[in-house]
């Protein structure tokens, strides 16, 4: 087996074993009405921004390997920000309504974060720094606010 192929297989084996609990969290349909984030790219970054409506703002910034970020917004006057630095990171923001704000900041490795907001004028943020962190926030209604900070 060639050295690059062997190295890639070792990386995939390490990533798949370390994130079992976190991947399970992202696959639970009862946490949010959105689909899971899918498979991580083995190397590099994958980013998706999908917006429907007016005056929505989205920024997705990535630096590292094995990164997946997704922002989906439907409605108007919403803001969503994802910053990822590290390896094996997954982040997703889904918003429906008007005036919602959400942000996810991830540094480290093997972290998972998901925010889902339905309604108007909601605010949510997740900050993760470390390894093996997992968090999901779901808000349905109006004028709600939540902030999650995880460090390890």
Backbone as JSON, one array per atom type, in Angstrom:
{
  "sequence": "XXXXXXXXXXXXXXXXXXXXXXXXXXXXXXXXXXXXXXXXXXXXXXXXXXXXXXXXXXXXXXXXXXXXXXXXXXXXXXXXXXXXXXXXXXXXXXXXXXXXXXXXXXXXXXXXXXXXXXXXXXXXXXXXXXXXXXXXXXXXXXXXXXXXXXXX",
  "N": [[0.85, -1.17, 0.0], [0.58, 2.2, -0.83], [2.25, 5.03, 0.64], [0.78, 7.6, 0.92], [-1.87, 6.62, 0.65], [-2.07, 4.81, 2.79], [-1.72, 6.58, 4.93], [-4.02, 8.17, 4.66], [-6.03, 6.24, 5.13], [-5.45, 5.6, 7.81], [-6.01, 8.09, 9.01], [-8.77, 8.29, 8.48], [-9.71, 6.09, 9.98], [-9.02, 6.91, 12.58], [-10.59, 9.24, 12.83], [-13.19, 8.23, 12.53], [-13.59, 6.59, 14.77], [-13.33, 8.3, 16.95], [-15.45, 10.1, 16.87], [-17.95, 8.92, 17.39], [-20.07, 9.21, 19.34], [-20.71, 11.92, 18.95], [-21.45, 11.97, 16.24], [-23.75, 10.43, 16.41], [-25.43, 12.16, 17.82], [-25.89, 14.14, 15.89], [-27.4, 12.7, 14.1], [-29.9, 12.32, 15.2], [-33.22, 12.76, 14.73], [-35.03, 13.91, 16.42], [-33.88, 16.1, 17.63], [-33.77, 18.35, 15.98], [-35.58, 19.75, 13.21], [-34.13, 19.53, 10.89], [-32.0, 17.92, 8.43], [-29.23, 15.64, 9.06], [-25.72, 16.51, 9.14], [-24.28, 15.06, 7.31], [-21.54, 13.3, 5.73], [-18.17, 13.9, 6.67], [-15.72, 15.67, 4.76], [-12.72, 14.02, 3.75], [-10.32, 15.45, 3.58], [-9.7, 18.92, 3.62], [-12.25, 21.41, 3.05], [-15.81, 21.81, 3.25], [-18.48, 23.78, 2.31], [-21.71, 25.22, 2.55], [-24.09, 27.55, 1.68], [-27.37, 28.52, 1.76], [-29.94, 30.56, 0.88], [-33.16, 31.97, 1.16], [-35.32, 34.52, 0.59], [-35.36, 37.92, 1.85], [-32.81, 40.36, 2.53], [-31.05, 38.8, 4.06], [-28.1, 37.71, 5.82], [-25.08, 35.95, 5.59], [-22.15, 34.29, 6.66], [-19.44, 32.17, 6.25], [-16.6, 30.83, 7.43], [-13.61, 29.03, 7.09], [-10.79, 27.14, 8.25], [-8.57, 24.68, 8.02], [-8.72, 21.05, 8.18], [-10.96, 18.52, 7.01], [-13.52, 19.75, 7.37], [-16.9, 20.78, 7.73], [-19.46, 22.9, 6.94], [-22.66, 24.41, 7.15], [-25.2, 26.61, 6.21], [-28.53, 27.48, 6.25], [-31.12, 29.53, 5.38], [-34.37, 30.82, 5.57], [-36.6, 33.27, 4.96], [-36.57, 36.61, 6.26], [-34.27, 39.31, 6.94], [-32.27, 38.01, 8.51], [-29.36, 36.77, 10.27], [-26.43, 34.82, 10.04], [-23.54, 33.16, 11.17], [-20.62, 31.24, 10.8], [-17.62, 30.07, 12.07], [-14.84, 28.12, 11.64], [-12.01, 26.44, 12.82], [-9.53, 24.13, 12.68], [-9.74, 20.57, 12.86], [-11.84, 17.95, 11.57], [-14.51, 19.03, 12.02], [-17.94, 19.9, 12.4], [-20.64, 21.98, 11.55], [-23.84, 23.47, 11.67], [-26.36, 25.74, 10.75], [-29.74, 26.5, 10.79], [-32.4, 28.49, 9.87], [-35.66, 29.84, 10.08], [-37.96, 32.33, 9.43], [-38.08, 35.66, 10.69], [-35.68, 38.18, 11.42], [-33.89, 36.64, 12.94], [-30.86, 35.67, 14.63], [-27.79, 33.92, 14.52], [-24.86, 32.15, 15.58], [-21.92, 30.15, 15.24], [-18.93, 29.17, 16.6], [-16.06, 27.34, 16.23], [-13.18, 25.76, 17.43], [-10.43, 23.54, 17.41], [-10.8, 19.99, 17.49], [-12.85, 17.3, 16.23], [-15.47, 18.24, 16.84], [-18.98, 19.03, 17.11], [-21.75, 20.96, 16.13], [-25.0, 22.4, 16.18], [-27.59, 24.57, 15.24], [-30.97, 25.39, 15.26], [-33.58, 27.43, 14.35], [-36.87, 28.56, 14.53], [-39.18, 30.95, 13.88], [-39.43, 34.34, 15.08], [-37.07, 36.97, 15.64], [-35.17, 35.61, 17.26], [-32.22, 34.55, 19.04], [-29.17, 32.86, 18.99], [-26.18, 31.2, 20.05], [-23.23, 29.21, 19.74], [-20.23, 28.37, 21.15], [-17.3, 26.62, 20.79], [-14.36, 25.17, 22.0], [-11.79, 23.02, 21.88], [-11.72, 19.45, 22.18], [-13.8, 16.85, 20.93], [-16.38, 17.87, 21.47], [-19.92, 18.49, 21.66], [-22.99, 19.89, 20.65], [-26.4, 20.94, 20.49], [-28.95, 23.16, 19.56], [-32.31, 24.05, 19.65], [-34.84, 26.24, 18.82], [-38.13, 27.32, 18.91], [-40.41, 29.7, 18.3], [-40.83, 33.09, 19.46], [-38.55, 35.79, 20.08], [-36.6, 34.53, 21.7], [-33.55, 33.58, 23.43], [-30.33, 32.1, 23.56], [-27.19, 30.91, 24.74], [-24.39, 28.92, 24.31], [-21.47, 27.67, 25.69], [-18.63, 25.78, 25.32], [-15.78, 24.22, 26.55], [-12.78, 22.38, 26.48]],
  "CA": [[0.0, 0.0, 0.0], [1.38, 3.41, -0.93], [2.27, 5.82, 1.87], [-0.36, 8.51, 1.05], [-3.09, 5.85, 0.85], [-2.04, 4.3, 4.16], [-1.93, 7.71, 5.83], [-5.43, 8.55, 4.57], [-6.8, 5.21, 5.82], [-5.24, 5.79, 9.26], [-6.75, 9.29, 9.4], [-10.19, 7.96, 8.47], [-9.98, 5.22, 11.12], [-8.96, 7.73, 13.8], [-11.74, 10.16, 12.86], [-14.44, 7.51, 12.67], [-13.71, 6.06, 16.12], [-13.39, 9.36, 17.96], [-16.65, 10.91, 16.81], [-19.15, 8.1, 17.36], [-21.15, 9.82, 20.1], [-21.09, 13.19, 18.33], [-22.18, 11.69, 15.01], [-25.07, 9.97, 16.8], [-26.21, 13.35, 18.16], [-26.27, 14.83, 14.66], [-28.34, 11.88, 13.36], [-31.18, 12.23, 15.89], [-34.22, 13.64, 14.14], [-35.81, 14.59, 17.45], [-33.21, 17.3, 18.09], [-34.1, 19.48, 15.11], [-36.29, 19.29, 12.03], [-33.25, 19.51, 9.73], [-31.25, 16.69, 8.19], [-27.9, 15.67, 9.66], [-24.72, 17.21, 8.34], [-23.68, 14.19, 6.32], [-20.18, 12.82, 5.96], [-17.1, 14.89, 6.59], [-14.74, 15.46, 3.71], [-11.51, 13.5, 4.39], [-9.34, 16.52, 3.64], [-10.23, 20.15, 3.06], [-13.44, 22.0, 3.63], [-17.04, 21.87, 2.46], [-19.34, 24.84, 2.83], [-22.95, 25.45, 1.81], [-24.98, 28.61, 2.15], [-28.59, 28.54, 0.96], [-30.8, 31.6, 1.44], [-34.39, 32.28, 0.45], [-35.93, 35.65, 1.27], [-34.74, 39.22, 1.63], [-31.94, 41.0, 3.52], [-30.36, 37.82, 4.9], [-26.64, 37.8, 5.8], [-24.44, 34.7, 6.01], [-20.7, 34.22, 6.5], [-18.91, 30.89, 6.67], [-15.15, 30.93, 7.29], [-13.01, 27.76, 7.48], [-9.35, 26.98, 8.16], [-8.21, 23.38, 8.57], [-9.0, 19.86, 7.38], [-12.14, 17.76, 7.41], [-14.49, 20.72, 7.9], [-18.18, 20.86, 7.04], [-20.3, 23.97, 7.45], [-23.88, 24.59, 6.36], [-26.14, 27.64, 6.65], [-29.76, 27.51, 5.46], [-32.01, 30.56, 5.92], [-35.59, 31.09, 4.82], [-37.27, 34.38, 5.62], [-35.96, 37.91, 5.99], [-33.51, 40.03, 7.97], [-31.61, 37.06, 9.4], [-27.91, 36.73, 10.19], [-25.83, 33.55, 10.46], [-22.09, 33.16, 11.06], [-19.89, 30.05, 11.24], [-16.16, 30.13, 12.0], [-14.26, 26.83, 11.98], [-10.56, 26.33, 12.73], [-9.1, 22.87, 13.27], [-9.96, 19.4, 12.03], [-13.01, 17.13, 11.86], [-15.52, 19.9, 12.63], [-19.21, 20.01, 11.7], [-21.5, 23.03, 12.08], [-25.0, 23.75, 10.83], [-27.36, 26.71, 11.23], [-30.96, 26.54, 9.99], [-33.3, 29.51, 10.42], [-36.86, 30.18, 9.34], [-38.68, 33.41, 10.08], [-37.6, 37.02, 10.45], [-34.9, 38.8, 12.47], [-33.13, 35.68, 13.74], [-29.4, 35.74, 14.59], [-27.15, 32.7, 15.02], [-23.44, 32.03, 15.29], [-21.18, 29.0, 15.74], [-17.47, 29.29, 16.53], [-15.44, 26.08, 16.61], [-11.74, 25.57, 17.3], [-10.05, 22.24, 17.96], [-11.07, 18.85, 16.61], [-13.93, 16.36, 16.53], [-16.58, 18.97, 17.46], [-20.23, 19.07, 16.36], [-22.66, 22.0, 16.64], [-26.17, 22.61, 15.33], [-28.59, 25.52, 15.71], [-32.18, 25.45, 14.44], [-34.49, 28.44, 14.89], [-38.1, 28.8, 13.79], [-39.9, 32.04, 14.52], [-38.93, 35.68, 14.82], [-36.24, 37.69, 16.61], [-34.47, 34.69, 18.15], [-30.76, 34.7, 19.05], [-28.5, 31.66, 19.51], [-24.76, 31.07, 19.73], [-22.48, 28.09, 20.28], [-18.78, 28.52, 21.08], [-16.63, 25.39, 21.17], [-12.9, 25.17, 21.92], [-11.29, 21.79, 22.47], [-11.84, 18.21, 21.43], [-14.91, 15.96, 21.24], [-17.52, 18.62, 22.01], [-21.12, 18.35, 20.86], [-24.09, 20.7, 21.16], [-27.5, 21.22, 19.56], [-29.93, 24.12, 20.09], [-33.51, 24.21, 18.84], [-35.77, 27.25, 19.36], [-39.33, 27.57, 18.13], [-41.17, 30.76, 18.96], [-40.37, 34.44, 19.19], [-37.83, 36.54, 21.1], [-35.81, 33.67, 22.59], [-32.1, 33.74, 23.35], [-29.54, 31.07, 24.23], [-25.76, 30.93, 24.46], [-23.72, 27.72, 24.8], [-20.01, 27.76, 25.63], [-18.01, 24.51, 25.68], [-14.31, 24.24, 26.49], [-12.13, 21.18, 27.02]],
  "C": [[0.9, 1.23, 0.0], [1.23, 4.25, 0.34], [1.11, 6.8, 1.97], [-1.68, 7.78, 1.3], [-3.17, 5.32, 2.27], [-2.3, 5.42, 5.17], [-3.39, 8.14, 5.84], [-6.31, 7.53, 5.29], [-6.66, 5.33, 7.34], [-6.02, 6.99, 9.76], [-8.25, 9.0, 9.46], [-10.56, 7.07, 9.65], [-9.97, 5.99, 12.42], [-10.19, 8.61, 13.92], [-13.03, 9.41, 13.11], [-14.62, 6.98, 14.08], [-13.91, 7.14, 17.15], [-14.72, 10.09, 17.98], [-17.95, 10.14, 16.85], [-20.3, 8.75, 18.11], [-21.63, 11.11, 19.44], [-21.88, 12.95, 17.05], [-23.59, 11.22, 15.33], [-25.97, 11.15, 17.14], [-26.72, 14.03, 16.9], [-27.28, 14.01, 13.85], [-29.72, 11.8, 14.0], [-32.16, 13.25, 15.33], [-35.0, 14.41, 15.19], [-35.14, 15.86, 17.96], [-33.56, 18.53, 17.26], [-34.77, 18.94, 13.86], [-35.41, 19.2, 10.78], [-32.54, 18.18, 9.61], [-29.88, 16.79, 8.87], [-26.91, 16.29, 8.68], [-24.06, 16.35, 7.29], [-22.27, 13.79, 6.69], [-19.18, 13.96, 5.83], [-16.22, 14.62, 5.38], [-13.45, 14.97, 4.36], [-10.43, 14.57, 4.54], [-9.99, 17.76, 3.05], [-11.48, 20.61, 3.77], [-14.62, 21.86, 2.67], [-17.94, 22.9, 3.12], [-20.55, 25.0, 1.92], [-23.7, 26.58, 2.48], [-26.16, 28.66, 1.2], [-29.54, 29.53, 1.62], [-32.0, 31.83, 0.53], [-35.07, 33.39, 1.22], [-35.16, 36.93, 0.99], [-33.89, 39.64, 2.82], [-31.33, 40.01, 4.51], [-28.85, 37.97, 4.73], [-26.1, 36.47, 6.29], [-22.94, 34.79, 5.72], [-20.23, 32.88, 7.04], [-17.41, 30.91, 6.37], [-14.52, 29.66, 7.86], [-11.5, 27.79, 7.3], [-8.99, 25.65, 8.82], [-8.55, 22.26, 7.62], [-10.22, 19.14, 7.92], [-13.22, 18.63, 8.02], [-15.76, 20.7, 7.06], [-19.02, 21.93, 7.71], [-21.49, 24.16, 6.54], [-24.75, 25.65, 7.02], [-27.33, 27.62, 5.69], [-30.7, 28.51, 6.14], [-33.19, 30.76, 4.99], [-36.36, 32.15, 5.58], [-36.56, 35.68, 5.31], [-35.22, 38.44, 7.22], [-32.86, 39.1, 8.99], [-30.1, 37.12, 9.2], [-27.42, 35.39, 10.72], [-24.34, 33.58, 10.18], [-21.52, 31.84, 11.57], [-18.41, 30.31, 11.03], [-15.62, 28.8, 12.48], [-12.75, 26.87, 11.78], [-10.15, 25.05, 13.43], [-9.31, 21.73, 12.31], [-11.17, 18.62, 12.52], [-14.07, 17.93, 12.61], [-16.77, 19.92, 11.76], [-20.04, 21.1, 12.36], [-22.64, 23.28, 11.11], [-25.9, 24.76, 11.53], [-28.53, 26.68, 10.24], [-31.91, 27.52, 10.65], [-34.48, 29.74, 9.48], [-37.59, 31.27, 10.11], [-38.1, 34.75, 9.71], [-36.82, 37.5, 11.68], [-34.14, 37.85, 13.37], [-31.64, 35.89, 13.56], [-28.83, 34.45, 15.16], [-25.68, 32.72, 14.67], [-22.88, 30.77, 15.94], [-19.7, 29.29, 15.53], [-16.88, 27.99, 17.05], [-13.93, 26.16, 16.4], [-11.41, 24.24, 17.96], [-10.33, 21.14, 16.97], [-12.23, 18.01, 17.14], [-15.1, 17.03, 17.26], [-17.77, 19.0, 16.52], [-21.12, 20.14, 16.97], [-23.79, 22.2, 15.64], [-27.12, 23.58, 16.0], [-29.75, 25.5, 14.72], [-33.14, 26.42, 15.11], [-35.68, 28.61, 13.95], [-38.88, 29.86, 14.54], [-39.25, 33.36, 14.19], [-38.1, 36.2, 15.99], [-35.62, 36.77, 17.67], [-32.96, 34.88, 18.0], [-30.15, 33.45, 19.66], [-27.04, 31.68, 19.12], [-24.19, 29.83, 20.41], [-21.01, 28.39, 20.06], [-18.16, 27.24, 21.61], [-15.13, 25.54, 20.98], [-12.39, 23.93, 22.62], [-11.54, 20.61, 21.55], [-13.06, 17.42, 21.89], [-16.12, 16.64, 21.83], [-18.72, 18.5, 21.08], [-22.25, 19.15, 21.49], [-25.13, 20.91, 20.08], [-28.5, 22.12, 20.26], [-31.09, 24.17, 19.12], [-34.42, 25.2, 19.54], [-36.92, 27.43, 18.39], [-40.18, 28.56, 18.9], [-40.56, 32.1, 18.62], [-39.62, 35.03, 20.38], [-37.03, 35.7, 22.08], [-34.32, 33.89, 22.38], [-31.41, 32.64, 24.12], [-28.09, 31.2, 23.8], [-25.14, 29.69, 25.1], [-22.22, 27.91, 24.62], [-19.45, 26.43, 26.14], [-16.5, 24.61, 25.49], [-13.79, 22.94, 27.1], [-10.71, 21.15, 26.55]]
}
